[in-house]
Amino acid sequence: MIILNLLCDNGHRFEGWFASSDTFRDQQARQLVQCTYCQTSSVTQLPSGPHVRRSGVATAQHRKISDTADSTDTTAAPLTQPEAVQNFFQALAVMARQADNVGDRLPEEARRIHYKEAPPRNIRGVATAEETRELLDEGIMVLPAPVPPESETH
């Protein structure tokens, strides 16, 4: 699993979790990668360096450099927890409205799309924890998430 820094054409920065770089490029080509803020599929990967964990406590100079780098960051200020939760549920509702509801056929349909036996599209539905693990083990990206109320998805 890799985490990529992404940028949409509207300037929103966000992270994406993918099985590999090839998986990201494949999903991007099929326009399956969408901005978490505005749902556009015009998304590009930002360059990023690996995270290297060093032993011991960071030096004062290292902290000063990090603080300076953080202060020039042009991304939006962090949201408070209630705002972040509200935005998350609003984004889920938008994605759910735009996705094809396949119900309990989710594992089967996700596999058909992954193996190019069905046209690529966003789907939603229901899967057991075991079915979800099996999909993830096969490299099929699924996002177990709470289901927004039916009134918010239709």
C-alpha positions as CSV (number, residue, x, y, z in Angstrom):
1,M,0.0,0.0,0.0
2,I,1.3,3.4,-0.9
3,I,0.1,6.9,-0.1
4,L,0.3,9.5,-2.8
5,N,0.0,13.3,-2.6
6,L,-2.5,14.4,-5.2
7,L,-3.7,17.7,-6.7
8,C,-6.9,18.4,-8.6
9,D,-7.2,21.1,-11.3
10,N,-9.1,23.2,-8.8
11,G,-6.1,23.4,-6.5
12,H,-7.3,21.0,-3.8
13,R,-4.5,18.8,-2.2
14,F,-5.3,15.4,-0.8
15,E,-3.9,12.0,-0.3
16,G,-4.8,8.8,-2.1
17,W,-4.1,5.2,-0.9
18,F,-3.2,2.7,-3.7
19,A,-1.9,-0.8,-4.0
20,S,0.9,0.5,-6.2
21,S,1.9,3.3,-8.5
22,D,0.7,1.2,-11.4
23,T,-2.7,0.9,-9.8
24,F,-2.9,4.7,-9.4
25,R,-2.0,5.3,-13.0
26,D,-4.6,2.7,-14.2
27,Q,-7.3,4.2,-12.1
28,Q,-6.3,7.7,-13.1
29,A,-6.5,6.7,-16.8
30,R,-10.0,5.3,-16.3
31,Q,-11.0,8.5,-14.4
32,L,-11.7,6.6,-11.2
33,V,-9.6,8.9,-9.0
34,Q,-11.6,11.9,-7.9
35,C,-10.8,14.9,-5.7
36,T,-12.2,14.4,-2.2
37,Y,-13.4,18.0,-2.1
38,C,-15.0,18.7,-5.5
39,Q,-15.1,15.2,-7.1
40,T,-13.3,16.2,-10.3
41,S,-11.4,13.4,-12.0
42,S,-8.7,15.8,-13.3
43,V,-6.2,14.7,-10.7
44,T,-2.4,14.6,-10.9
45,Q,0.3,13.2,-8.6
46,L,2.5,15.6,-6.7
47,P,6.1,14.8,-6.1
48,S,6.9,13.5,-2.6
49,G,9.8,12.2,-0.7
50,P,9.8,9.1,1.4
51,H,9.2,9.4,5.1
52,V,12.4,8.3,6.9
53,R,12.1,7.6,10.6
54,R,15.2,8.5,12.5
55,S,16.1,7.2,15.9
56,G,16.3,9.7,18.8
57,V,14.8,13.1,19.3
58,A,14.9,15.7,16.5
59,T,17.4,18.4,17.0
60,A,16.4,22.0,17.6
61,Q,17.7,23.0,14.2
62,H,15.7,20.2,12.5
63,R,12.5,21.4,14.3
64,K,13.3,25.0,13.3
65,I,13.6,24.0,9.6
66,S,10.4,22.0,9.8
67,D,8.5,24.9,11.4
68,T,9.7,27.2,8.7
69,A,8.6,24.8,6.0
70,D,5.2,24.4,7.6
71,S,4.7,28.1,7.8
72,T,5.1,28.5,4.0
73,D,2.6,25.8,3.3
74,T,-0.2,27.1,1.0
75,T,-2.8,24.5,1.9
76,A,-5.9,25.5,3.8
77,A,-5.9,25.7,7.6
78,P,-6.7,22.4,9.4
79,L,-10.3,21.8,10.0
80,T,-11.7,21.3,13.5
81,Q,-12.9,17.8,14.2
82,P,-16.6,18.6,13.8
83,E,-16.0,20.4,10.5
84,A,-13.8,17.6,9.2
85,V,-16.4,15.0,10.1
86,Q,-19.2,17.0,8.5
87,N,-17.1,17.5,5.3
88,F,-16.3,13.7,5.2
89,F,-20.0,12.8,5.4
90,Q,-21.0,15.4,2.8
91,A,-18.3,13.9,0.5
92,L,-19.6,10.4,1.1
93,A,-23.1,11.5,0.3
94,V,-22.0,13.1,-3.0
95,M,-20.0,10.0,-3.9
96,A,-22.9,7.7,-3.0
97,R,-25.4,9.7,-5.1
98,Q,-23.0,9.5,-8.1
99,A,-22.3,5.7,-7.7
100,D,-24.2,2.8,-9.1
101,N,-25.8,1.0,-6.2
102,V,-25.1,-2.7,-6.7
103,G,-26.3,-3.8,-3.3
104,D,-25.0,-7.1,-2.0
105,R,-23.5,-7.8,-5.4
106,L,-20.6,-5.4,-4.5
107,P,-17.8,-8.0,-4.3
108,E,-18.8,-9.7,-7.6
109,E,-19.2,-6.4,-9.4
110,A,-16.0,-4.9,-8.0
111,R,-14.1,-8.0,-9.3
112,R,-15.8,-7.7,-12.7
113,I,-14.7,-4.1,-13.0
114,H,-11.2,-4.8,-11.7
115,Y,-10.7,-7.6,-14.1
116,K,-12.1,-5.5,-17.0
117,E,-15.1,-7.8,-17.5
118,A,-17.5,-4.9,-16.9
119,P,-17.2,-1.2,-17.8
120,P,-15.4,1.0,-15.2
121,R,-17.7,3.0,-13.0
122,N,-18.1,4.0,-9.4
123,I,-20.1,1.6,-7.5
124,R,-21.5,1.2,-3.9
125,G,-23.0,-1.6,-2.1
126,V,-22.7,-4.0,0.8
127,A,-20.0,-6.5,1.7
128,T,-19.1,-8.4,4.7
129,A,-15.8,-7.8,6.5
130,E,-14.4,-11.0,5.1
131,E,-15.5,-10.1,1.5
132,T,-13.9,-6.7,2.0
133,R,-10.6,-8.3,3.2
134,E,-10.6,-10.7,0.2
135,L,-11.1,-7.8,-2.2
136,L,-8.3,-5.8,-0.7
137,D,-6.0,-8.9,-0.7
138,E,-6.7,-9.2,-4.5
139,G,-5.6,-5.5,-4.9
140,I,-9.1,-4.3,-5.5
141,M,-9.5,-0.9,-3.8
142,V,-12.7,-0.6,-1.7
143,L,-13.5,1.9,1.0
144,P,-15.5,0.5,3.9
145,A,-17.5,3.5,5.0
146,P,-20.6,4.2,6.9
147,V,-23.6,4.5,4.6
148,P,-25.2,8.0,4.5
149,P,-28.9,8.0,5.2
150,E,-31.0,7.0,2.1
151,S,-32.6,10.5,2.1
152,E,-29.1,11.9,1.4
153,T,-28.2,9.6,-1.5
154,H,-31.3,9.9,-3.7
